[in-house]
Amino acid sequence: MEHLPLIKDNQYLRHFWHPVCTVAELERAKPSSFGPLAVTLLREQLVVARLDGKYVAMRDRCAHRSAKLSCGQVVGSELQCPYHGWKYDAAGACTKIPACPDSPIPNKARVERFDCEEKYGLLWVRLDSSFNCTEIPYFSAADDPKMRIVVQEPYWWNASAERRWENFTDFSHFAFIHPGTLFDPNNAEPPIVPMDRVNGQFRFVYETPPGMDVPDQAPIGTFTYHCSMPFAINLAVEKYSTNSLHVLFNVSCPIDETRTKNFLIFAREQGSDSDHLHIAFNDVVFAEDKPVIESQWPAQMMADEVPVITDKVSVQYRKWMRELSEAARDGAEAFKAALHEPVIESERQYSDLRTV
């Protein structure tokens, strides 16, 4: 039996911002703390570094003899190739060829540079900026002074970014994969929630059942989701147990169609408890999810999978992803409309609602 992918063309993902590493990873890569560091995004081998005070991302391939620039070093404000010492500036242009210093530098002696920015302690890269209508995803706790923010170490799964997103927003799996950890196994029937499309995000609210026997670290309460397309999830939880705010920001970097590098930032209202209690709890929950999500095959979302009514979140997600994939083939205006045109199901009001 032939399994057909739900989305056949994923080139539209190149128009979005994706995280490729933490700032801490880059700083640890070399003694200078400026990199370089090799990363992979959508099968593209990239190098990231800090040059002349700016974070940059380039193709990880010297224009001369194709050595990896990530094996080189930052010298002053330039990136030096390890093979023959060619130097590149922050724009990707070659500035020096040591073997022939008195000859003009060929015009083709440059490497492709991509949009790169730092936000929330992560480095974000956009491979295609031609549509210029996407933003770095929303993290609600970023500028809130009452919140303590922790950037966890990245974690890798042999699963697609789409599967990881669906897992994180799947209400029905809590009772079966996380019984006693995150949920009560007697609460297997979730509600059907209204979902709104606002400013390139899915927004919806899930009131989890009260009174469940779960650890204090479990972020159980009123779940408010802001899911920036395509792979970022901002989950703000008003915890029943402490009447305090807890935010989980999870976003996946699609290394390729079957592998993801995942990032988790969590924030909570200031307290005396240890960060490591929460880090350990998050690790336990993800360890429960990982083998099941990695078992899904094929790794891509398939057209022959059978949905039910309680799969509404993933059904709507798949619908929007298909729309974005198709719109990208029609150009910038079609893609912008597909991403930003509001679709409102709930009765909630949004002061930040933008129209195309």
Sequence and secondary structure as in RCSB ss.txt:
>XXXX:A:sequence
MEHLPLIKDNQYLRHFWHPVCTVAELERAKPSSFGPLAVTLLREQLVVARLDGKYVAMRDRCAHRSAKLSCGQVV
GSELQCPYHGWKYDAAGACTKIPACPDSPIPNKARVERFDCEEKYGLLWVRLDSSFNCTEIPYFSAADDPKMRIV
VQEPYWWNASAERRWENFTDFSHFAFIHPGTLFDPNNAEPPIVPMDRVNGQFRFVYETPPGMDVPDQAPIGTFTY
HCSMPFAINLAVEKYSTNSLHVLFNVSCPIDETRTKNFLIFAREQGSDSDHLHIAFNDVVFAEDKPVIESQWPAQ
MMADEVPVITDKVSVQYRKWMRELSEAARDGAEAFKAALHEPVIESERQYSDLRTV
>XXXX:A:secstr
    BS S  GGGGGSEEEEEEHHHHHHHSTTSS  EEEEETTEEEEEEEETTEEEEEESS TTT   GGGSEEE
TTEEE TTT  EE TTSBEEE TTSTTS   TT B  EEEEEEETTEEEEES  SS        TTTT TTEEEE
E   EEESS HHHHHHHHT STTHHHHSBTTTB TT         EEETTEEEEEEE  TT    TTS  EEEEE
EEETTTEEEEEEEETTTS EEEEEEEEEESSSS EEEEEEEEEE  SS HHHHHHHHHHHHHHHHHHHHH SSSS
 BTT    GGGHHHHHHHHHHHHHHHHHHT HHHHHHHHHS B  SS   TT    
